[in-house]
């Protein structure tokens, strides 16, 4: 140990205190707290984050990433994050982040569509997007299966799954003026709408999907009839002029109506998805079912101008069917053209007894035999004029007992019915026959003889004027003179008339004397014996 300057030993150095246990500084608490908060937010975000789905559309018109929202009943349930093109460039893929409450919207039957201003059969929709912009609408599905890829609808669905009611399927020959959104009427009250349409499997008709809202779906039963209520139904019959339509909306966008056959509420409503026939009008819908159509062909040897597809086939005022097609066909045997008319007839329209007589559609031989007997009795087809103003024709079936004999070939798939010309053609034939007979009349020779006769008559008239007429004048003058003399003779004051009266008086006196002499001789017959009479007539 060294000494200090004073020679004294140095003082011992104080011992340092050992530090206590280390404590973190408050500065480090801030980042730790921030990290903890961030982790909490991340966990919360993950826990609250809904599913992510991808919806494909034909175009991204009106959609913007980060701005376009997904709404259900005007409640935000998602947001468009990205919009990309599909690999085949035929569509766009819209990635949507859904909220936690939107897990039900991953069902396979969920539907997405873009809501924007539209004008359709059901009216104008989406006007509120003019200011707020387009958004994606969604209809929750009910399937238990889930998916994250969907194909969006190009048009909004007419009916969402939360609406109460029943859907049905109609089968018709044509769509007419009906479109998606067209109204459904029951007793002229709008009770539903058309939700879709498509061709049937064979392409022979259309399928129309309709929705009837509750509580009106209770009026749809198994025997309910459906028909097109589009446009105006104009009829002119014995009762007068009738115009029938459902509403102004039906005139513009078409419509469909339904009613039960009895006109009353059915005992039990039809099940959802039931299928019905769609008729062209109310009269066709409410009559008895036509059954299976029988296709036949008729050949005519006359012009078919005025006959078109859809023209009626009439049997004594009853419409049995309609014309399917009109054509032309060359006959290689007769070397001329024939005009085939193919028609669809419904034998059930002739009554239940006739339908039972011909049997069902499978037993074709019975129906053919009945048809053969009817043809043997004179059943023929004939073209007749249905409208004199338009010249429209229709096919009439009737019995013509004087028609030439004919037979049908029942082995053919399409039976051919014999025909007869109509009355107008018969009249034209008669006129042609008269014209041919008139052509044989020698009008030139008759005209020549007539000219010769007129010349002879002219010569005779000249002779009468030059020769006979003067003699006739002299004869008339002599006759007039004779009549004048006779008139003078017969006058009361004429001398001849006086002499004639005196002569008649003398004759009267003489006749009186003769009567007295006859009386005397009858009383004195002896005077005749002696024969002597004096000059005075007395006997001597």
DOLO-109003 format. One record per residue (C-alpha): x, y, z. Coordinates in steps of 0.25 Angstrom, whole numbers, padded with zeros to 4 digits, always signed. Example, Ala and Ser with C-alpha at 12.3 -4.5 7.8 and 13.67 -1.06 7.14 Angstrom:
REM residues 2
+0049-0018+0031;+0055-0004+0029;
This chain:
REM residues 540
+0000+0000+0000;+0006+0013-0004;+0006+0025+0005;+0000+0039+0002;+0007+0052+0002;+0005+0053+0017;+0012+0040+0020;-0001+0034+0024;-0006+0022+0019;-0018+0023+0008;-0032+0022+0012;-0039+0010+0007;-0048+0011-0005;-0063+0010-0003;-0069-0002-0008;-0079-0001-0019;-0093-0006-0016;-0097-0018-0025;-0109-0014-0034;-0122-0020-0031;-0131-0029-0041;-0132-0023-0055;-0146-0016-0058;-0151-0013-0073;-0152+0002-0076;-0166+0007-0079;-0162+0011-0093;-0162-0003-0097;-0177-0005-0092;-0182+0004-0104;-0178-0005-0115;-0182-0017-0108;-0195-0011-0105;-0196-0008-0120;-0192-0022-0124;-0203-0027-0115;-0213-0018-0120;-0210-0022-0135;-0210-0036-0132;-0223-0035-0125;-0228-0027-0138;-0223-0038-0147;-0229-0049-0139;-0242-0041-0138;-0241-0039-0153;-0239-0053-0156;-0250-0058-0147;-0260-0048-0153;-0256-0050-0167;-0266-0057-0176;-0264-0066-0188;-0257-0061-0201;-0265-0064-0213;-0262-0062-0228;-0274-0059-0237;-0273-0059-0252;-0280-0049-0261;-0280-0046-0276;-0275-0032-0274;-0271-0023-0262;-0280-0012-0266;-0283-0003-0254;-0273-0011-0245;-0261-0005-0238;-0251-0012-0228;-0252-0006-0214;-0264+0002-0217;-0275-0008-0222;-0283-0014-0210;-0291-0027-0209;-0305-0025-0203;-0316-0034-0198;-0329-0026-0195;-0321-0013-0195;-0311-0018-0185;-0296-0018-0188;-0291-0033-0187;-0278-0032-0196;-0269-0023-0204;-0263-0026-0218;-0247-0027-0216;-0242-0030-0230;-0247-0032-0244;-0239-0040-0254;-0241-0046-0267;-0243-0061-0269;-0232-0069-0276;-0241-0071-0288;-0245-0056-0288;-0260-0060-0289;-0264-0054-0276;-0259-0046-0264;-0256-0052-0250;-0260-0043-0238;-0254-0047-0225;-0263-0043-0213;-0260-0043-0198;-0272-0046-0191;-0275-0043-0177;-0276-0053-0165;-0291-0053-0166;-0291-0057-0180;-0286-0071-0178;-0300-0076-0183;-0298-0069-0197;-0288-0080-0200;-0299-0090-0203;-0298-0096-0217;-0312-0090-0222;-0308-0076-0217;-0310-0066-0228;-0303-0053-0231;-0306-0042-0241;-0303-0027-0244;-0313-0017-0240;-0314-0005-0249;-0325+0003-0256;-0333-0007-0265;-0346-0006-0272;-0354-0019-0274;-0367-0026-0275;-0369-0024-0260;-0366-0009-0260;-0354+0000-0257;-0344-0005-0246;-0331+0000-0240;-0334+0015-0241;-0327+0017-0228;-0313+0013-0234;-0313+0025-0243;-0307+0033-0231;-0301+0022-0222;-0295+0014-0234;-0297-0001-0237;-0296-0012-0227;-0297-0027-0227;-0310-0033-0222;-0310-0047-0216;-0321-0057-0213;-0318-0067-0202;-0319-0082-0206;-0324-0094-0198;-0315-0105-0202;-0307-0112-0191;-0295-0112-0201;-0285-0100-0202;-0276-0095-0212;-0268-0082-0214;-0269-0081-0229;-0282-0076-0236;-0288-0072-0249;-0295-0058-0248;-0308-0055-0254;-0309-0045-0266;-0323-0041-0261;-0329-0040-0247;-0338-0052-0243;-0352-0049-0244;-0355-0056-0231;-0346-0058-0219;-0346-0070-0210;-0351-0063-0198;-0364-0059-0205;-0376-0068-0202;-0383-0075-0213;-0382-0087-0222;-0375-0089-0236;-0382-0097-0247;-0377-0101-0261;-0386-0099-0273;-0385-0105-0287;-0390-0098-0299;-0388-0098-0314;-0382-0084-0315;-0377-0073-0306;-0386-0062-0312;-0384-0049-0306;-0380-0054-0292;-0367-0050-0287;-0360-0051-0273;-0367-0043-0263;-0381-0043-0271;-0392-0043-0261;-0401-0055-0257;-0416-0052-0255;-0427-0059-0247;-0440-0053-0250;-0433-0041-0255;-0425-0039-0243;-0410-0040-0244;-0405-0051-0235;-0392-0055-0240;-0382-0054-0252;-0374-0061-0262;-0360-0065-0257;-0354-0072-0269;-0356-0079-0282;-0349-0089-0291;-0351-0099-0302;-0355-0113-0299;-0346-0125-0301;-0351-0128-0315;-0353-0114-0319;-0368-0115-0322;-0372-0105-0312;-0368-0096-0301;-0367-0098-0286;-0371-0086-0277;-0368-0085-0263;-0378-0077-0255;-0379-0072-0240;-0392-0070-0233;-0391-0062-0220;-0398-0067-0207;-0409-0067-0204;-0414-0068-0218;-0406-0081-0220;-0418-0088-0213;-0427-0085-0225;-0417-0094-0234;-0422-0108-0234;-0420-0121-0242;-0431-0117-0252;-0427-0103-0254;-0426-0098-0268;-0416-0087-0273;-0417-0079-0286;-0410-0067-0292;-0417-0054-0288;-0408-0045-0297;-0414-0035-0307;-0429-0033-0310;-0439-0044-0313;-0449-0039-0323;-0461-0047-0327;-0473-0045-0336;-0484-0055-0334;-0499-0056-0333;-0498-0049-0319;-0491-0037-0325;-0478-0031-0325;-0469-0034-0313;-0455-0029-0309;-0448-0036-0297;-0435-0033-0291;-0429-0034-0277;-0422-0021-0275;-0414-0010-0282;-0401-0017-0277;-0405-0030-0284;-0407-0022-0297;-0392-0017-0295;-0384-0028-0289;-0394-0040-0291;-0399-0049-0279;-0405-0062-0275;-0418-0065-0268;-0423-0077-0261;-0436-0083-0255;-0442-0096-0251;-0452-0103-0260;-0463-0102-0250;-0460-0087-0247;-0459-0091-0232;-0447-0092-0222;-0441-0106-0224;-0442-0115-0212;-0427-0117-0211;-0416-0108-0217;-0406-0113-0227;-0392-0117-0222;-0381-0108-0226;-0374-0111-0239;-0387-0117-0245;-0388-0116-0260;-0400-0111-0268;-0404-0109-0283;-0403-0094-0288;-0415-0092-0298;-0416-0081-0308;-0428-0074-0302;-0439-0076-0292;-0449-0084-0300;-0438-0094-0304;-0434-0095-0290;-0448-0098-0283;-0453-0108-0293;-0451-0123-0292;-0437-0128-0294;-0435-0131-0309;-0427-0144-0307;-0417-0149-0317;-0417-0143-0331;-0419-0151-0343;-0411-0146-0355;-0417-0148-0369;-0415-0142-0383;-0424-0137-0394;-0420-0135-0408;-0427-0124-0416;-0427-0121-0431;-0429-0106-0429;-0423-0094-0425;-0420-0093-0410;-0419-0078-0410;-0425-0073-0397;-0422-0086-0389;-0411-0085-0379;-0406-0092-0367;-0415-0091-0355;-0428-0091-0363;-0439-0099-0357;-0444-0112-0361;-0459-0112-0360;-0470-0123-0359;-0484-0117-0360;-0480-0105-0351;-0471-0113-0341;-0456-0110-0342;-0449-0123-0342;-0435-0118-0344;-0426-0109-0352;-0417-0109-0364;-0403-0112-0361;-0397-0109-0375;-0400-0106-0389;-0391-0111-0400;-0389-0115-0415;-0385-0129-0420;-0382-0135-0434;-0390-0148-0438;-0380-0155-0447;-0391-0165-0451;-0401-0155-0456;-0391-0144-0460;-0397-0133-0452;-0397-0126-0439;-0405-0129-0427;-0407-0119-0415;-0406-0127-0402;-0412-0121-0389;-0407-0128-0376;-0417-0126-0365;-0418-0130-0350;-0431-0134-0345;-0436-0138-0331;-0447-0149-0332;-0450-0146-0317;-0457-0133-0321;-0468-0142-0328;-0473-0146-0314;-0470-0157-0304;-0478-0168-0311;-0470-0166-0324;-0457-0166-0316;-0461-0179-0309;-0465-0185-0323;-0451-0183-0330;-0444-0188-0317;-0431-0183-0312;-0419-0178-0320;-0412-0191-0320;-0423-0199-0326;-0422-0192-0339;-0429-0203-0347;-0443-0200-0341;-0442-0185-0344;-0438-0188-0358;-0450-0197-0360;-0459-0186-0355;-0453-0176-0365;-0454-0186-0376;-0469-0188-0374;-0470-0172-0373;-0463-0171-0386;-0472-0181-0392;-0484-0173-0388;-0478-0161-0395;-0469-0154-0385;-0461-0144-0393;-0452-0132-0391;-0455-0119-0398;-0450-0105-0399;-0459-0094-0395;-0459-0079-0394;-0459-0075-0379;-0458-0060-0382;-0463-0053-0394;-0455-0040-0391;-0442-0046-0389;-0443-0059-0397;-0439-0068-0386;-0442-0083-0388;-0444-0094-0379;-0445-0109-0380;-0459-0115-0378;-0463-0129-0376;-0476-0134-0379;-0484-0146-0386;-0487-0145-0401;-0495-0157-0405;-0494-0154-0419;-0479-0153-0419;-0471-0164-0427;-0467-0176-0419;-0454-0176-0412;-0445-0184-0402;-0434-0181-0392;-0422-0188-0390;-0421-0191-0375;-0407-0197-0376;-0401-0183-0378;-0395-0176-0367;-0403-0163-0371;-0417-0167-0376;-0421-0160-0389;-0436-0155-0389;-0443-0153-0402;-0447-0139-0406;-0458-0133-0415;-0457-0119-0423;-0465-0108-0416;-0477-0101-0422;-0470-0090-0428;-0461-0100-0436;-0473-0107-0440;-0479-0094-0445;-0467-0091-0452;-0467-0104-0459;-0481-0102-0463;-0478-0089-0469;-0466-0095-0476;-0475-0105-0482;-0485-0095-0487;-0474-0086-0493;-0469-0099-0501;-0483-0101-0506;-0485-0086-0510;-0471-0087-0517;-0478-0098-0526;-0489-0089-0530;-0487-0083-0544;-0489-0069-0541;-0482-0064-0554;-0492-0072-0563;-0504-0067-0554;-0499-0053-0556;-0497-0054-0571;-0511-0060-0572;-0516-0049-0564;-0510-0039-0572;-0516-0045-0585;-0530-0046-0578;-0528-0031-0575;-0525-0028-0589;-0537-0035-0594;-0546-0028-0583;-0540-0015-0588;-0544-0018-0602;-0558-0022-0598;-0560-0009-0590;-0556-0001-0602;-0567-0009-0611;-0577-0007-0600;-0574+0008-0600;-0574+0010-0615;-0585+0000-0619;-0594-0005-0608;-0595+0007-0600;-0602+0016-0611;-0612+0005-0613;-0614+0004-0598;-0617+0019-0598;-0628+0018-0609;-0634+0006-0601;-0635+0014-0589;-0641+0026-0596;-0652+0017-0602;-0654+0010-0588;-0656+0024-0582;-0666+0028-0593;-0674+0015-0590;-0674+0018-0575;-0678+0032-0578;-0690+0027-0586;-0694+0017-0576;-0693+0028-0565;-0702+0037-0574;-0712+0026-0576;-0713+0022-0562;-0716+0036-0557;-0729+0039-0551;-0733+0050-0560;-0728+0044-0573;-0739+0041-0584;-0734+0026-0584;-0737+0025-0570;-0751+0030-0571;-0754+0021-0583;-0749+0010-0576;-0758+0013-0564;-0770+0013-0573;-0766+0001-0580;-0765-0006-0567;-0779-0001-0563;-0785-0007-0576;-0779-0020-0574;-0784-0020-0560;-0799-0017-0565;-0797-0028-0575;-0793-0038-0565;-0805-0035-0557;-0814-0037-0569;-0808-0050-0571;-0810-0054-0557;-0825-0051-0558;-0826-0059-0571;-0820-0071-0564;-0830-0070-0553;-0842-0069-0563;-0837-0081-0571;-0835-0089-0558;-0850-0086-0554;-0856-0088-0569;-0848-0099-0575;-0859-0100-0586;-0854-0087-0592;-0842-0094-0596;-0850-0105-0603;-0858-0096-0611;-0845-0088-0614;-0852-0076-0617;-0849-0064-0610;-0852-0050-0614;-0842-0039-0616;-0843-0035-0602;-0840-0048-0596;-0854-0052-0593;-0861-0064-0599;-0871-0062-0609;
